[in-house]
Amino acid sequence: MLVNVLDLRERPYRWSNVLAVVQAATKDNVAEDADVIHSKLGVEIDYAERDGLSVRDAVLWAERLDGMVTLYLYDRDPETPADERPL
């Protein structure tokens, strides 16, 4: 279940082809002024990503996931290796 979206794209009008990353929303608890989410029994997505989605498809994908997640949107940059992407 999608509970938050952070749009970290530098080109916010490029919507057809983005990198979508989800993390458990409980990881947001450490952020200043965050709404606190308590861990529940069941599935919790630690990290998942999909590349080349539209913004709409990224939101739909995140919404279908089990557990509460935060969706991060990034510019798609095929030249940046996955392990060097900011999060």
N, CA, C and O atoms as a Maestro MAE file, in Angstrom:
{
 s_m_m2io_version
 :::
 2.0.0
}

f_m_ct {
 s_m_title
 :::
 protein
 m_atom[348] {
  # First column is atom index #
  i_m_mmod_type
  r_m_x_coord
  r_m_y_coord
  r_m_z_coord
  i_m_residue_number
  s_m_chain_name
  s_m_pdb_residue_name
  s_m_pdb_atom_name
  i_m_atomic_number
  :::
  1 25 0.840 -1.176 0.000 1 A "MET " " N  " 7
  2 3 0.000 0.000 0.000 1 A "MET " " CA " 6
  3 2 0.892 1.248 0.000 1 A "MET " " C  " 6
  4 15 1.774 1.392 0.846 1 A "MET " " O  " 8
  5 25 0.658 2.102 -0.916 2 A "LEU " " N  " 7
  6 3 1.411 3.351 -1.038 2 A "LEU " " CA " 6
  7 2 0.942 4.341 0.024 2 A "LEU " " C  " 6
  8 15 -0.249 4.636 0.120 2 A "LEU " " O  " 8
  9 25 1.887 4.856 0.823 3 A "VAL " " N  " 7
  10 3 1.523 5.849 1.838 3 A "VAL " " CA " 6
  11 2 2.207 7.195 1.628 3 A "VAL " " C  " 6
  12 15 1.765 8.203 2.179 3 A "VAL " " O  " 8
  13 25 3.292 7.225 0.830 4 A "ASN " " N  " 7
  14 3 3.983 8.493 0.614 4 A "ASN " " CA " 6
  15 2 4.738 8.441 -0.709 4 A "ASN " " C  " 6
  16 15 5.162 7.377 -1.160 4 A "ASN " " O  " 8
  17 25 4.898 9.623 -1.323 5 A "VAL " " N  " 7
  18 3 5.649 9.745 -2.574 5 A "VAL " " CA " 6
  19 2 6.663 10.868 -2.412 5 A "VAL " " C  " 6
  20 15 6.322 11.971 -1.984 5 A "VAL " " O  " 8
  21 25 7.913 10.577 -2.757 6 A "LEU " " N  " 7
  22 3 8.950 11.601 -2.792 6 A "LEU " " CA " 6
  23 2 9.443 11.702 -4.225 6 A "LEU " " C  " 6
  24 15 10.043 10.767 -4.757 6 A "LEU " " O  " 8
  25 25 9.184 12.842 -4.842 7 A "ASP " " N  " 7
  26 3 9.591 13.063 -6.231 7 A "ASP " " CA " 6
  27 2 10.959 13.728 -6.226 7 A "ASP " " C  " 6
  28 15 11.075 14.919 -5.939 7 A "ASP " " O  " 8
  29 25 11.984 12.964 -6.541 8 A "LEU " " N  " 7
  30 3 13.360 13.454 -6.498 8 A "LEU " " CA " 6
  31 2 13.926 13.677 -7.889 8 A "LEU " " C  " 6
  32 15 15.143 13.714 -8.072 8 A "LEU " " O  " 8
  33 25 13.045 13.826 -8.869 9 A "ARG " " N  " 7
  34 3 13.499 14.045 -10.243 9 A "ARG " " CA " 6
  35 2 13.976 15.478 -10.420 9 A "ARG " " C  " 6
  36 15 13.402 16.412 -9.860 9 A "ARG " " O  " 8
  37 25 15.026 15.637 -11.199 10 A "GLU " " N  " 7
  38 3 15.500 16.970 -11.567 10 A "GLU " " CA " 6
  39 2 14.746 17.488 -12.783 10 A "GLU " " C  " 6
  40 15 14.734 18.690 -13.049 10 A "GLU " " O  " 8
  41 25 14.124 16.587 -13.512 11 A "ARG " " N  " 7
  42 3 13.327 16.951 -14.690 11 A "ARG " " CA " 6
  43 2 11.881 16.526 -14.437 11 A "ARG " " C  " 6
  44 15 11.443 15.491 -14.939 11 A "ARG " " O  " 8
  45 25 11.131 17.326 -13.654 12 A "PRO " " N  " 7
  46 3 9.813 16.897 -13.193 12 A "PRO " " CA " 6
  47 2 8.753 16.780 -14.286 12 A "PRO " " C  " 6
  48 15 7.690 16.208 -14.045 12 A "PRO " " O  " 8
  49 25 9.010 17.296 -15.454 13 A "TYR " " N  " 7
  50 3 8.017 17.197 -16.526 13 A "TYR " " CA " 6
  51 2 8.269 16.001 -17.429 13 A "TYR " " C  " 6
  52 15 7.546 15.807 -18.407 13 A "TYR " " O  " 8
  53 25 9.282 15.192 -17.122 14 A "ARG " " N  " 7
  54 3 9.545 13.945 -17.846 14 A "ARG " " CA " 6
  55 2 8.822 12.833 -17.098 14 A "ARG " " C  " 6
  56 15 9.358 12.284 -16.136 14 A "ARG " " O  " 8
  57 25 7.630 12.502 -17.525 15 A "TRP " " N  " 7
  58 3 6.791 11.562 -16.790 15 A "TRP " " CA " 6
  59 2 6.713 10.175 -17.426 15 A "TRP " " C  " 6
  60 15 6.245 9.238 -16.780 15 A "TRP " " O  " 8
  61 25 7.156 10.020 -18.665 16 A "SER " " N  " 7
  62 3 6.900 8.769 -19.373 16 A "SER " " CA " 6
  63 2 7.923 7.672 -19.097 16 A "SER " " C  " 6
  64 15 7.682 6.513 -19.436 16 A "SER " " O  " 8
  65 25 9.055 8.008 -18.492 17 A "ASN " " N  " 7
  66 3 10.122 7.023 -18.356 17 A "ASN " " CA " 6
  67 2 10.976 7.382 -17.139 17 A "ASN " " C  " 6
  68 15 11.934 8.147 -17.254 17 A "ASN " " O  " 8
  69 25 10.629 6.830 -15.971 18 A "VAL " " N  " 7
  70 3 11.314 7.171 -14.724 18 A "VAL " " CA " 6
  71 2 11.830 5.909 -14.033 18 A "VAL " " C  " 6
  72 15 11.474 4.790 -14.401 18 A "VAL " " O  " 8
  73 25 12.667 6.117 -13.036 19 A "LEU " " N  " 7
  74 3 13.096 5.044 -12.144 19 A "LEU " " CA " 6
  75 2 12.236 5.139 -10.888 19 A "LEU " " C  " 6
  76 15 12.174 6.191 -10.251 19 A "LEU " " O  " 8
  77 25 11.578 4.048 -10.536 20 A "ALA " " N  " 7
  78 3 10.725 4.001 -9.351 20 A "ALA " " CA " 6
  79 2 11.361 3.079 -8.320 20 A "ALA " " C  " 6
  80 15 11.733 1.946 -8.627 20 A "ALA " " O  " 8
  81 25 11.483 3.578 -7.095 21 A "VAL " " N  " 7
  82 3 12.053 2.802 -5.995 21 A "VAL " " CA " 6
  83 2 11.059 2.842 -4.846 21 A "VAL " " C  " 6
  84 15 10.503 3.896 -4.536 21 A "VAL " " O  " 8
  85 25 10.833 1.694 -4.212 22 A "VAL " " N  " 7
  86 3 9.997 1.664 -3.014 22 A "VAL " " CA " 6
  87 2 10.804 1.118 -1.851 22 A "VAL " " C  " 6
  88 15 11.670 0.258 -2.009 22 A "VAL " " O  " 8
  89 25 10.491 1.646 -0.681 23 A "GLN " " N  " 7
  90 3 11.060 1.149 0.569 23 A "GLN " " CA " 6
  91 2 9.949 1.102 1.600 23 A "GLN " " C  " 6
  92 15 8.934 1.788 1.475 23 A "GLN " " O  " 8
  93 25 10.152 0.289 2.611 24 A "ALA " " N  " 7
  94 3 9.189 0.225 3.701 24 A "ALA " " CA " 6
  95 2 8.995 1.620 4.287 24 A "ALA " " C  " 6
  96 15 9.966 2.323 4.569 24 A "ALA " " O  " 8
  97 25 7.753 2.012 4.467 25 A "ALA " " N  " 7
  98 3 7.462 3.343 5.001 25 A "ALA " " CA " 6
  99 2 7.941 3.492 6.440 25 A "ALA " " C  " 6
  100 15 8.111 4.615 6.916 25 A "ALA " " O  " 8
  101 25 8.159 2.395 7.130 26 A "THR " " N  " 7
  102 3 8.677 2.488 8.501 26 A "THR " " CA " 6
  103 2 10.069 3.104 8.537 26 A "THR " " C  " 6
  104 15 10.478 3.641 9.567 26 A "THR " " O  " 8
  105 25 10.796 3.036 7.439 27 A "LYS " " N  " 7
  106 3 12.121 3.661 7.379 27 A "LYS " " CA " 6
  107 2 12.026 5.184 7.436 27 A "LYS " " C  " 6
  108 15 13.007 5.855 7.752 27 A "LYS " " O  " 8
  109 25 10.851 5.730 7.130 28 A "ASP " " N  " 7
  110 3 10.645 7.177 7.170 28 A "ASP " " CA " 6
  111 2 10.522 7.697 8.600 28 A "ASP " " C  " 6
  112 15 10.613 8.904 8.826 28 A "ASP " " O  " 8
  113 25 10.317 6.809 9.560 29 A "ASN " " N  " 7
  114 3 10.109 7.226 10.948 29 A "ASN " " CA " 6
  115 2 11.255 8.066 11.497 29 A "ASN " " C  " 6
  116 15 11.046 8.867 12.408 29 A "ASN " " O  " 8
  117 25 12.453 7.899 10.965 30 A "VAL " " N  " 7
  118 3 13.609 8.643 11.477 30 A "VAL " " CA " 6
  119 2 13.676 10.068 10.929 30 A "VAL " " C  " 6
  120 15 14.450 10.885 11.429 30 A "VAL " " O  " 8
  121 25 12.883 10.371 9.918 31 A "ALA " " N  " 7
  122 3 12.902 11.714 9.334 31 A "ALA " " CA " 6
  123 2 12.264 12.712 10.297 31 A "ALA " " C  " 6
  124 15 11.303 12.402 11.002 31 A "ALA " " O  " 8
  125 25 12.824 13.907 10.304 32 A "GLU " " N  " 7
  126 3 12.286 14.958 11.155 32 A "GLU " " CA " 6
  127 2 10.850 15.270 10.746 32 A "GLU " " C  " 6
  128 15 10.566 15.431 9.560 32 A "GLU " " O  " 8
  129 25 9.953 15.356 11.709 33 A "ASP " " N  " 7
  130 3 8.552 15.720 11.508 33 A "ASP " " CA " 6
  131 2 7.781 14.670 10.688 33 A "ASP " " C  " 6
  132 15 6.802 15.002 10.019 33 A "ASP " " O  " 8
  133 25 8.218 13.429 10.740 34 A "ALA " " N  " 7
  134 3 7.545 12.364 9.981 34 A "ALA " " CA " 6
  135 2 6.317 11.857 10.726 34 A "ALA " " C  " 6
  136 15 6.285 11.847 11.957 34 A "ALA " " O  " 8
  137 25 5.315 11.441 9.972 35 A "ASP " " N  " 7
  138 3 4.222 10.674 10.552 35 A "ASP " " CA " 6
  139 2 4.787 9.297 10.882 35 A "ASP " " C  " 6
  140 15 5.414 8.665 10.032 35 A "ASP " " O  " 8
  141 25 4.575 8.835 12.091 36 A "VAL " " N  " 7
  142 3 5.161 7.574 12.534 36 A "VAL " " CA " 6
  143 2 4.255 6.412 12.147 36 A "VAL " " C  " 6
  144 15 3.046 6.436 12.377 36 A "VAL " " O  " 8
  145 25 4.872 5.402 11.557 37 A "ILE " " N  " 7
  146 3 4.174 4.171 11.197 37 A "ILE " " CA " 6
  147 2 4.763 3.064 12.055 37 A "ILE " " C  " 6
  148 15 5.982 2.919 12.151 37 A "ILE " " O  " 8
  149 25 3.892 2.292 12.673 38 A "HIS " " N  " 7
  150 3 4.349 1.187 13.507 38 A "HIS " " CA " 6
  151 2 4.384 -0.090 12.683 38 A "HIS " " C  " 6
  152 15 3.469 -0.365 11.907 38 A "HIS " " O  " 8
  153 25 5.439 -0.861 12.857 39 A "SER " " N  " 7
  154 3 5.573 -2.129 12.141 39 A "SER " " CA " 6
  155 2 4.448 -3.062 12.556 39 A "SER " " C  " 6
  156 15 4.061 -3.127 13.722 39 A "SER " " O  " 8
  157 25 3.938 -3.779 11.570 40 A "LYS " " N  " 7
  158 3 2.894 -4.764 11.826 40 A "LYS " " CA " 6
  159 2 3.398 -6.116 11.350 40 A "LYS " " C  " 6
  160 15 4.340 -6.207 10.563 40 A "LYS " " O  " 8
  161 25 2.765 -7.138 11.832 41 A "LEU " " N  " 7
  162 3 3.091 -8.474 11.352 41 A "LEU " " CA " 6
  163 2 2.689 -8.583 9.892 41 A "LEU " " C  " 6
  164 15 1.703 -7.981 9.466 41 A "LEU " " O  " 8
  165 25 3.434 -9.335 9.145 42 A "GLY " " N  " 7
  166 3 3.110 -9.520 7.735 42 A "GLY " " CA " 6
  167 2 4.268 -9.107 6.854 42 A "GLY " " C  " 6
  168 15 5.414 -9.020 7.295 42 A "GLY " " O  " 8
  169 25 3.946 -8.857 5.615 43 A "VAL " " N  " 7
  170 3 4.959 -8.548 4.609 43 A "VAL " " CA " 6
  171 2 5.411 -7.099 4.742 43 A "VAL " " C  " 6
  172 15 4.591 -6.190 4.876 43 A "VAL " " O  " 8
  173 25 6.730 -6.897 4.703 44 A "GLU " " N  " 7
  174 3 7.279 -5.543 4.657 44 A "GLU " " CA " 6
  175 2 8.324 -5.506 3.548 44 A "GLU " " C  " 6
  176 15 9.295 -6.263 3.575 44 A "GLU " " O  " 8
  177 25 8.122 -4.626 2.577 45 A "ILE " " N  " 7
  178 3 9.050 -4.488 1.458 45 A "ILE " " CA " 6
  179 2 10.251 -3.686 1.940 45 A "ILE " " C  " 6
  180 15 10.105 -2.524 2.320 45 A "ILE " " O  " 8
  181 25 11.425 -4.287 1.931 46 A "ASP " " N  " 7
  182 3 12.626 -3.567 2.331 46 A "ASP " " CA " 6
  183 2 13.056 -2.612 1.220 46 A "ASP " " C  " 6
  184 15 13.283 -1.427 1.468 46 A "ASP " " O  " 8
  185 25 13.168 -3.133 -0.010 47 A "TYR " " N  " 7
  186 3 13.614 -2.322 -1.142 47 A "TYR " " CA " 6
  187 2 13.211 -3.038 -2.425 47 A "TYR " " C  " 6
  188 15 13.352 -4.255 -2.546 47 A "TYR " " O  " 8
  189 25 12.712 -2.269 -3.368 48 A "ALA " " N  " 7
  190 3 12.439 -2.796 -4.713 48 A "ALA " " CA " 6
  191 2 12.516 -1.630 -5.679 48 A "ALA " " C  " 6
  192 15 12.227 -0.491 -5.312 48 A "ALA " " O  " 8
  193 25 12.905 -1.913 -6.913 49 A "GLU " " N  " 7
  194 3 12.940 -0.852 -7.921 49 A "GLU " " CA " 6
  195 2 12.488 -1.392 -9.257 49 A "GLU " " C  " 6
  196 15 12.614 -2.581 -9.550 49 A "GLU " " O  " 8
  197 25 11.954 -0.479 -10.066 50 A "ARG " " N  " 7
  198 3 11.592 -0.780 -11.446 50 A "ARG " " CA " 6
  199 2 12.010 0.407 -12.289 50 A "ARG " " C  " 6
  200 15 11.771 1.560 -11.930 50 A "ARG " " O  " 8
  201 25 12.628 0.113 -13.395 51 A "ASP " " N  " 7
  202 3 13.162 1.148 -14.276 51 A "ASP " " CA " 6
  203 2 12.327 1.210 -15.549 51 A "ASP " " C  " 6
  204 15 11.861 0.187 -16.050 51 A "ASP " " O  " 8
  205 25 12.145 2.421 -16.063 52 A "GLY " " N  " 7
  206 3 11.466 2.591 -17.335 52 A "GLY " " CA " 6
  207 2 9.959 2.654 -17.243 52 A "GLY " " C  " 6
  208 15 9.276 2.460 -18.249 52 A "GLY " " O  " 8
  209 25 9.419 2.920 -16.063 53 A "LEU " " N  " 7
  210 3 7.973 3.050 -15.900 53 A "LEU " " CA " 6
  211 2 7.542 4.491 -16.123 53 A "LEU " " C  " 6
  212 15 8.344 5.416 -15.996 53 A "LEU " " O  " 8
  213 25 6.273 4.672 -16.454 54 A "SER " " N  " 7
  214 3 5.700 6.013 -16.418 54 A "SER " " CA " 6
  215 2 5.405 6.336 -14.952 54 A "SER " " C  " 6
  216 15 5.366 5.434 -14.115 54 A "SER " " O  " 8
  217 25 5.199 7.602 -14.643 55 A "VAL " " N  " 7
  218 3 4.857 7.985 -13.272 55 A "VAL " " CA " 6
  219 2 3.569 7.277 -12.853 55 A "VAL " " C  " 6
  220 15 3.475 6.771 -11.735 55 A "VAL " " O  " 8
  221 25 2.592 7.240 -13.733 56 A "ARG " " N  " 7
  222 3 1.318 6.567 -13.429 56 A "ARG " " CA " 6
  223 2 1.542 5.100 -13.095 56 A "ARG " " C  " 6
  224 15 1.027 4.607 -12.091 56 A "ARG " " O  " 8
  225 25 2.307 4.397 -13.927 57 A "ASP " " N  " 7
  226 3 2.558 2.979 -13.685 57 A "ASP " " CA " 6
  227 2 3.351 2.753 -12.402 57 A "ASP " " C  " 6
  228 15 3.160 1.743 -11.726 57 A "ASP " " O  " 8
  229 25 4.236 3.683 -12.064 58 A "ALA " " N  " 7
  230 3 4.997 3.580 -10.817 58 A "ALA " " CA " 6
  231 2 4.062 3.672 -9.612 58 A "ALA " " C  " 6
  232 15 4.198 2.908 -8.656 58 A "ALA " " O  " 8
  233 25 3.124 4.597 -9.660 59 A "VAL " " N  " 7
  234 3 2.162 4.752 -8.565 59 A "VAL " " CA " 6
  235 2 1.281 3.508 -8.456 59 A "VAL " " C  " 6
  236 15 1.040 3.013 -7.355 59 A "VAL " " O  " 8
  237 25 0.802 3.004 -9.588 60 A "LEU " " N  " 7
  238 3 -0.039 1.801 -9.568 60 A "LEU " " CA " 6
  239 2 0.728 0.597 -9.029 60 A "LEU " " C  " 6
  240 15 0.182 -0.190 -8.256 60 A "LEU " " O  " 8
  241 25 1.985 0.451 -9.430 61 A "TRP " " N  " 7
  242 3 2.823 -0.649 -8.940 61 A "TRP " " CA " 6
  243 2 2.995 -0.554 -7.427 61 A "TRP " " C  " 6
  244 15 2.817 -1.546 -6.719 61 A "TRP " " O  " 8
  245 25 3.342 0.635 -6.926 62 A "ALA " " N  " 7
  246 3 3.560 0.811 -5.489 62 A "ALA " " CA " 6
  247 2 2.279 0.556 -4.704 62 A "ALA " " C  " 6
  248 15 2.325 -0.005 -3.609 62 A "ALA " " O  " 8
  249 25 1.155 0.956 -5.242 63 A "GLU " " N  " 7
  250 3 -0.128 0.774 -4.561 63 A "GLU " " CA " 6
  251 2 -0.482 -0.707 -4.425 63 A "GLU " " C  " 6
  252 15 -1.120 -1.095 -3.446 63 A "GLU " " O  " 8
  253 25 -0.088 -1.527 -5.370 64 A "ARG " " N  " 7
  254 3 -0.425 -2.961 -5.345 64 A "ARG " " CA " 6
  255 2 0.461 -3.777 -4.400 64 A "ARG " " C  " 6
  256 15 0.134 -4.924 -4.097 64 A "ARG " " O  " 8
  257 25 1.554 -3.218 -3.940 65 A "LEU " " N  " 7
  258 3 2.485 -3.969 -3.091 65 A "LEU " " CA " 6
  259 2 1.901 -4.219 -1.704 65 A "LEU " " C  " 6
  260 15 1.111 -3.425 -1.193 65 A "LEU " " O  " 8
  261 25 2.306 -5.335 -1.108 66 A "ASP " " N  " 7
  262 3 1.917 -5.621 0.271 66 A "ASP " " CA " 6
  263 2 2.763 -4.773 1.211 66 A "ASP " " C  " 6
  264 15 3.921 -4.477 0.918 66 A "ASP " " O  " 8
  265 25 2.193 -4.394 2.315 67 A "GLY " " N  " 7
  266 3 2.903 -3.573 3.283 67 A "GLY " " CA " 6
  267 2 2.843 -2.101 2.893 67 A "GLY " " C  " 6
  268 15 2.518 -1.763 1.755 67 A "GLY " " O  " 8
  269 25 3.158 -1.233 3.844 68 A "MET " " N  " 7
  270 3 3.128 0.210 3.606 68 A "MET " " CA " 6
  271 2 4.476 0.655 3.051 68 A "MET " " C  " 6
  272 15 5.520 0.376 3.641 68 A "MET " " O  " 8
  273 25 4.448 1.353 1.906 69 A "VAL " " N  " 7
  274 3 5.691 1.741 1.236 69 A "VAL " " CA " 6
  275 2 5.711 3.227 0.908 69 A "VAL " " C  " 6
  276 15 4.671 3.869 0.761 69 A "VAL " " O  " 8
  277 25 6.924 3.750 0.799 70 A "THR " " N  " 7
  278 3 7.175 5.080 0.261 70 A "THR " " CA " 6
  279 2 7.744 4.891 -1.133 70 A "THR " " C  " 6
  280 15 8.648 4.083 -1.341 70 A "THR " " O  " 8
  281 25 7.208 5.643 -2.089 71 A "LEU " " N  " 7
  282 3 7.665 5.593 -3.476 71 A "LEU " " CA " 6
  283 2 8.582 6.780 -3.731 71 A "LEU " " C  " 6
  284 15 8.221 7.927 -3.465 71 A "LEU " " O  " 8
  285 25 9.771 6.493 -4.249 72 A "TYR " " N  " 7
  286 3 10.732 7.518 -4.645 72 A "TYR " " CA " 6
  287 2 10.800 7.523 -6.166 72 A "TYR " " C  " 6
  288 15 10.965 6.472 -6.786 72 A "TYR " " O  " 8
  289 25 10.675 8.693 -6.762 73 A "LEU " " N  " 7
  290 3 10.772 8.823 -8.214 73 A "LEU " " CA " 6
  291 2 12.069 9.532 -8.566 73 A "LEU " " C  " 6
  292 15 12.400 10.574 -8.001 73 A "LEU " " O  " 8
  293 25 12.800 8.946 -9.514 74 A "TYR " " N  " 7
  294 3 14.068 9.504 -9.979 74 A "TYR " " CA " 6
  295 2 14.037 9.637 -11.493 74 A "TYR " " C  " 6
  296 15 13.309 8.920 -12.180 74 A "TYR " " O  " 8
  297 25 14.843 10.571 -12.004 75 A "ASP " " N  " 7
  298 3 15.058 10.625 -13.447 75 A "ASP " " CA " 6
  299 2 15.679 9.308 -13.876 75 A "ASP " " C  " 6
  300 15 16.520 8.752 -13.170 75 A "ASP " " O  " 8
  301 25 15.274 8.823 -15.003 76 A "ARG " " N  " 7
  302 3 15.886 7.605 -15.534 76 A "ARG " " CA " 6
  303 2 17.183 8.005 -16.212 76 A "ARG " " C  " 6
  304 15 17.189 8.814 -17.140 76 A "ARG " " O  " 8
  305 25 18.270 7.437 -15.746 77 A "ASP " " N  " 7
  306 3 19.582 7.727 -16.311 77 A "ASP " " CA " 6
  307 2 20.272 6.401 -16.574 77 A "ASP " " C  " 6
  308 15 20.890 5.843 -15.668 77 A "ASP " " O  " 8
  309 25 20.184 5.884 -17.789 78 A "PRO " " N  " 7
  310 3 20.728 4.558 -18.069 78 A "PRO " " CA " 6
  311 2 22.239 4.457 -17.892 78 A "PRO " " C  " 6
  312 15 22.773 3.348 -17.855 78 A "PRO " " O  " 8
  313 25 22.939 5.578 -17.783 79 A "GLU " " N  " 7
  314 3 24.393 5.541 -17.632 79 A "GLU " " CA " 6
  315 2 24.830 5.454 -16.176 79 A "GLU " " C  " 6
  316 15 26.015 5.260 -15.903 79 A "GLU " " O  " 8
  317 25 23.898 5.594 -15.233 80 A "THR " " N  " 7
  318 3 24.236 5.515 -13.819 80 A "THR " " CA " 6
  319 2 24.016 4.090 -13.329 80 A "THR " " C  " 6
  320 15 22.885 3.604 -13.369 80 A "THR " " O  " 8
  321 25 25.058 3.406 -12.869 81 A "PRO " " N  " 7
  322 3 24.883 2.048 -12.348 81 A "PRO " " CA " 6
  323 2 23.931 2.035 -11.157 81 A "PRO " " C  " 6
  324 15 23.886 2.991 -10.383 81 A "PRO " " O  " 8
  325 25 23.180 0.965 -11.013 82 A "ALA " " N  " 7
  326 3 22.169 0.866 -9.960 82 A "ALA " " CA " 6
  327 2 22.754 1.082 -8.571 82 A "ALA " " C  " 6
  328 15 22.098 1.676 -7.716 82 A "ALA " " O  " 8
  329 25 23.987 0.607 -8.327 83 A "ASP " " N  " 7
  330 3 24.553 0.743 -6.987 83 A "ASP " " CA " 6
  331 2 25.078 2.143 -6.686 83 A "ASP " " C  " 6
  332 15 25.539 2.392 -5.573 83 A "ASP " " O  " 8
  333 25 25.021 3.058 -7.643 84 A "GLU " " N  " 7
  334 3 25.464 4.432 -7.418 84 A "GLU " " CA " 6
  335 2 24.299 5.416 -7.388 84 A "GLU " " C  " 6
  336 15 24.516 6.621 -7.269 84 A "GLU " " O  " 8
  337 25 23.074 4.925 -7.493 85 A "ARG " " N  " 7
  338 3 21.915 5.815 -7.476 85 A "ARG " " CA " 6
  339 2 21.659 6.301 -6.059 85 A "ARG " " C  " 6
  340 15 21.785 5.533 -5.105 85 A "ARG " " O  " 8
  341 25 21.302 7.570 -5.916 86 A "PRO " " N  " 7
  342 3 21.011 8.090 -4.576 86 A "PRO " " CA " 6
  343 2 19.695 7.536 -4.059 86 A "PRO " " C  " 6
  344 15 18.811 7.165 -4.831 86 A "PRO " " O  " 8
  345 25 19.585 7.486 -2.753 87 A "LEU " " N  " 7
  346 3 18.316 7.079 -2.160 87 A "LEU " " CA " 6
  347 2 18.045 7.875 -0.926 87 A "LEU " " C  " 6
  348 15 17.018 7.679 -0.277 87 A "LEU " " O  " 8
  :::
 }
 m_bond[347] {
  # First column is bond index #
  i_m_from
  i_m_to
  i_m_order
  :::
  1 1 2 1
  2 2 3 1
  3 3 4 2
  4 3 5 1
  5 5 6 1
  6 6 7 1
  7 7 8 2
  8 7 9 1
  9 9 10 1
  10 10 11 1
  11 11 12 2
  12 11 13 1
  13 13 14 1
  14 14 15 1
  15 15 16 2
  16 15 17 1
  17 17 18 1
  18 18 19 1
  19 19 20 2
  20 19 21 1
  21 21 22 1
  22 22 23 1
  23 23 24 2
  24 23 25 1
  25 25 26 1
  26 26 27 1
  27 27 28 2
  28 27 29 1
  29 29 30 1
  30 30 31 1
  31 31 32 2
  32 31 33 1
  33 33 34 1
  34 34 35 1
  35 35 36 2
  36 35 37 1
  37 37 38 1
  38 38 39 1
  39 39 40 2
  40 39 41 1
  41 41 42 1
  42 42 43 1
  43 43 44 2
  44 43 45 1
  45 45 46 1
  46 46 47 1
  47 47 48 2
  48 47 49 1
  49 49 50 1
  50 50 51 1
  51 51 52 2
  52 51 53 1
  53 53 54 1
  54 54 55 1
  55 55 56 2
  56 55 57 1
  57 57 58 1
  58 58 59 1
  59 59 60 2
  60 59 61 1
  61 61 62 1
  62 62 63 1
  63 63 64 2
  64 63 65 1
  65 65 66 1
  66 66 67 1
  67 67 68 2
  68 67 69 1
  69 69 70 1
  70 70 71 1
  71 71 72 2
  72 71 73 1
  73 73 74 1
  74 74 75 1
  75 75 76 2
  76 75 77 1
  77 77 78 1
  78 78 79 1
  79 79 80 2
  80 79 81 1
  81 81 82 1
  82 82 83 1
  83 83 84 2
  84 83 85 1
  85 85 86 1
  86 86 87 1
  87 87 88 2
  88 87 89 1
  89 89 90 1
  90 90 91 1
  91 91 92 2
  92 91 93 1
  93 93 94 1
  94 94 95 1
  95 95 96 2
  96 95 97 1
  97 97 98 1
  98 98 99 1
  99 99 100 2
  100 99 101 1
  101 101 102 1
  102 102 103 1
  103 103 104 2
  104 103 105 1
  105 105 106 1
  106 106 107 1
  107 107 108 2
  108 107 109 1
  109 109 110 1
  110 110 111 1
  111 111 112 2
  112 111 113 1
  113 113 114 1
  114 114 115 1
  115 115 116 2
  116 115 117 1
  117 117 118 1
  118 118 119 1
  119 119 120 2
  120 119 121 1
  121 121 122 1
  122 122 123 1
  123 123 124 2
  124 123 125 1
  125 125 126 1
  126 126 127 1
  127 127 128 2
  128 127 129 1
  129 129 130 1
  130 130 131 1
  131 131 132 2
  132 131 133 1
  133 133 134 1
  134 134 135 1
  135 135 136 2
  136 135 137 1
  137 137 138 1
  138 138 139 1
  139 139 140 2
  140 139 141 1
  141 141 142 1
  142 142 143 1
  143 143 144 2
  144 143 145 1
  145 145 146 1
  146 146 147 1
  147 147 148 2
  148 147 149 1
  149 149 150 1
  150 150 151 1
  151 151 152 2
  152 151 153 1
  153 153 154 1
  154 154 155 1
  155 155 156 2
  156 155 157 1
  157 157 158 1
  158 158 159 1
  159 159 160 2
  160 159 161 1
  161 161 162 1
  162 162 163 1
  163 163 164 2
  164 163 165 1
  165 165 166 1
  166 166 167 1
  167 167 168 2
  168 167 169 1
  169 169 170 1
  170 170 171 1
  171 171 172 2
  172 171 173 1
  173 173 174 1
  174 174 175 1
  175 175 176 2
  176 175 177 1
  177 177 178 1
  178 178 179 1
  179 179 180 2
  180 179 181 1
  181 181 182 1
  182 182 183 1
  183 183 184 2
  184 183 185 1
  185 185 186 1
  186 186 187 1
  187 187 188 2
  188 187 189 1
  189 189 190 1
  190 190 191 1
  191 191 192 2
  192 191 193 1
  193 193 194 1
  194 194 195 1
  195 195 196 2
  196 195 197 1
  197 197 198 1
  198 198 199 1
  199 199 200 2
  200 199 201 1
  201 201 202 1
  202 202 203 1
  203 203 204 2
  204 203 205 1
  205 205 206 1
  206 206 207 1
  207 207 208 2
  208 207 209 1
  209 209 210 1
  210 210 211 1
  211 211 212 2
  212 211 213 1
  213 213 214 1
  214 214 215 1
  215 215 216 2
  216 215 217 1
  217 217 218 1
  218 218 219 1
  219 219 220 2
  220 219 221 1
  221 221 222 1
  222 222 223 1
  223 223 224 2
  224 223 225 1
  225 225 226 1
  226 226 227 1
  227 227 228 2
  228 227 229 1
  229 229 230 1
  230 230 231 1
  231 231 232 2
  232 231 233 1
  233 233 234 1
  234 234 235 1
  235 235 236 2
  236 235 237 1
  237 237 238 1
  238 238 239 1
  239 239 240 2
  240 239 241 1
  241 241 242 1
  242 242 243 1
  243 243 244 2
  244 243 245 1
  245 245 246 1
  246 246 247 1
  247 247 248 2
  248 247 249 1
  249 249 250 1
  250 250 251 1
  251 251 252 2
  252 251 253 1
  253 253 254 1
  254 254 255 1
  255 255 256 2
  256 255 257 1
  257 257 258 1
  258 258 259 1
  259 259 260 2
  260 259 261 1
  261 261 262 1
  262 262 263 1
  263 263 264 2
  264 263 265 1
  265 265 266 1
  266 266 267 1
  267 267 268 2
  268 267 269 1
  269 269 270 1
  270 270 271 1
  271 271 272 2
  272 271 273 1
  273 273 274 1
  274 274 275 1
  275 275 276 2
  276 275 277 1
  277 277 278 1
  278 278 279 1
  279 279 280 2
  280 279 281 1
  281 281 282 1
  282 282 283 1
  283 283 284 2
  284 283 285 1
  285 285 286 1
  286 286 287 1
  287 287 288 2
  288 287 289 1
  289 289 290 1
  290 290 291 1
  291 291 292 2
  292 291 293 1
  293 293 294 1
  294 294 295 1
  295 295 296 2
  296 295 297 1
  297 297 298 1
  298 298 299 1
  299 299 300 2
  300 299 301 1
  301 301 302 1
  302 302 303 1
  303 303 304 2
  304 303 305 1
  305 305 306 1
  306 306 307 1
  307 307 308 2
  308 307 309 1
  309 309 310 1
  310 310 311 1
  311 311 312 2
  312 311 313 1
  313 313 314 1
  314 314 315 1
  315 315 316 2
  316 315 317 1
  317 317 318 1
  318 318 319 1
  319 319 320 2
  320 319 321 1
  321 321 322 1
  322 322 323 1
  323 323 324 2
  324 323 325 1
  325 325 326 1
  326 326 327 1
  327 327 328 2
  328 327 329 1
  329 329 330 1
  330 330 331 1
  331 331 332 2
  332 331 333 1
  333 333 334 1
  334 334 335 1
  335 335 336 2
  336 335 337 1
  337 337 338 1
  338 338 339 1
  339 339 340 2
  340 339 341 1
  341 341 342 1
  342 342 343 1
  343 343 344 2
  344 343 345 1
  345 345 346 1
  346 346 347 1
  347 347 348 2
  :::
 }
}
